[in-house]
Amino acid sequence: VDRLAPAVNAQSGAVEVTADDRQVAVVISDALTLGDKADLLGTSAGARASSANAKARFIYESFVTASVDDAQVTAEEVLVRAVAHPDATVVAVGVSVAGSGKIAGLKKPAQSGASGLSSAIARFNGRTEAFIANGSVVEATEGKVTVKAEDLGEALLLGGAGGFQRASAGGGSKGIAASSSSAINHVEAYIEDSVVRSLQDVVEVYARSAVEFQAFVVGATLSTGGGGGLPRLGGSIPLGWLESTILAHIGAGAAVTAGSAVTVDAIDDSSLLQVGGTIAVATGTDPKKNQGAAAVGAAVSVNSIENEVKAWIADAG
């Protein structure tokens, strides 16, 4: 939080009040299992199972404020700017490879199962504000008066999951990868209850959200030797959700004059890219039904953007 009060007089040059929160994070989770790890059906003669589950998560919460609050400022140019800029890379990979199903003491190999799961998660929750308020008097003698708030968050999510079984007696496998990227942010720039003058240039109030999410997830399953009644599933589920409030305004009795122009802009430049892919392969003959094995693959991508974007001038002189 950056706040200026009560009086600043710059004889030459600019006055800048800037709050800038930049966070860079790389989160990686991986899981790999090989061989027969557990008894799937509860008996030593039952199917043997191997499983891997990878989870990676990044959560960002912020409150970024830059302000001229109950202050007097005179300079060639005045800038009040608040910026939130989280940058996250989140990677989750889970791979499970089941064994051959051969167990000491058994004449026939058992079925085997493999389960690979992964989830990559990014959450951005923040409030970013820039303002001139509460009886302030701000004057730029040569350049601009700028009040700017921006949320520039970005995240890249990568997810992979694989389940591979190779028992001659058959078995099941699944590889399911999921991602979830979401942001709930409030971005606001305003001038209220203040006198603001740019003698030769513009007065600009600017609020912008440019949150960018990209997710790429792949789920794969490969099963040999038939199924033996056990499932063979491949799936990917990338989810994206943005809910932004972007406000730019002049009001509450503010008196704003400019030698050139007064501009008030609220801008939404947010974007979502969610890509899901699935590979499902089954080979061999189902030993119980004497028919070819089957595999099922599905990819589901869901995006939701619910934004409120407003710019206005009201109750201003």
Disulfide bonds with the S-S distance in Angstrom:
none
